[in-house]
């Protein structure tokens, strides 16, 4: 068994990004939490010396595989989209909050229209906070291809966001 403090630190740092990522992969928040739980159980049994230098990539790779397995087993897609957000103690002006929420929904809708591979690298980069190298390790793509996918995805989002009425 690995050091409980190390496991706890990894859990505190990576649980939320992994749940967000796994929810998109398997299409269900409850199954995503199961995938993340199994990922951390596997971390408990893993060789710390082998995993620690590449912890983020290892966690996302294991979680991705668990979530894909669950999706295959369920073979059903969730049409709803859950967005987990953190709120600060101070609530913004309701009109500002509404505008920000509308913009966030617009961006998420546009992201959903991107090809699956582009969606995945965007989530790993911006939700997971992974480097290009770590994303490459998770997806099995080259670092250059990860950069290309991110570039194309961000360019498409920028173009679509600049068009009025793109998302109704």
C-alpha positions, 0 to 999 in steps of 0.5 A: 500500500502506498503512503496514505498522505500521498494518495490523499494529496493526489485525490484532493488535487485530481478528483474534480478534474477527473470526474469532469473528464470522465463524465464527458467520456462515459456520458454519465456523472454517476458512472464517472464517479465510479471510474474515478473511484476505481482509478484511485483504487488502482493508484493505491496498488500502483508502484509509487516510484513508477507513477509519481513522475507522471502522476497526472498523465497516469491518472487521466489514462487510467480514468479514461480507460475505466470510463470507456469500459463503462461506456461500452458496457452501458452502450447508451449515451447521456443527452444531458450535459452536466456542468460542475462549477465552483462559486466563490463566497461573493455572488456577482451581480445577477445580470452579470452572472446571467450573461456569463452563464449564457456565454458559458453555455454558448461556448460549451454548445460550440465545443460539443459541435467539435470533433470528439478528438478535439473535444477531448484534448480541450477538456484535458488541457483546460479542465484537467490542466495537463501539458501537451506531453501529458495529453499525448500520453493519455490519448496516444497521440503525438505531442505535435498532433495534440498541439495541432488539435488544440490549435484547430479547436481553438481557432474554430471556437474563436471563429464561431464565437465571433459569428453572431447567432451561431448558437441559438 
